[in-house]
């Protein structure tokens, strides 16, 4: 057990450098440590919303699962889509706090959402994650700017939008799965 722990510590050190204790000076706003603290404090209130699964019946709902191989997160969404708009959205989330919170925020805004609008919000979120700056039409997502220094978690925050894109593709094509297991299952590269 100790040998595996040491091997893991060496992998982490080689990827991120030596681990240093967090000092009060390191908690200055804009530093990775301060950003992580700010981010996780803000996300705490959101993650509980998706801890329990809330799946929709498939069919009639469409279903899609998105995986991030970088962090191992998985988000499954089920949607009833009428006239190109979400009527109802179900979920199963096995992700870190970023993926859980992003899914919860999406659920709050899902009713009536179109594929085009979802794509716009996804791009705004991706820009916030990349640069740590910018604006999002859904202001609650701006907290993700603090995740700029956590690139391994960016994919998890984007998973609900990637699954949603697949749901809208299914609706446009009229391909409805007969069972949840026959839904779209995608593995992403981010």
C-alpha angles and dihedrals in degrees: 000000000000091000091055091048091052091048090051091048090053091051091050092047092050092050100040107015126245118336111247127192113253111253126196088252090057090058092070110130114270096032120115092248094049091045091052092049092048092046098049093045090054094046095050093084093052106047096070091065093071101035091101119056118245107186127179124222112271111236116049088037124064116235134202135172125203124195130193110209090194096067103009095242120152130193123185119191128188118195140186104210123189125179091351094305132104112251096176135000128203127187150197112189127189100168144112121274092277093055092043094049094045090051092048091050091049091050090055090057101032103100108100094002117150127210092246093052091047090052091052093051090047091054091048090050092048090052091050090051093048100045106020087228139083140063136283125205086228100057094199088071092060089084086074088073084082089065093067090108093052104070093161088065098047092088092055092055090051097047098092090054092047091052090046091053089056091049092054090047090054091049092050091049093042091231107149118182118233092219135014089254090061093057123110113286116191133180114206131210096223 
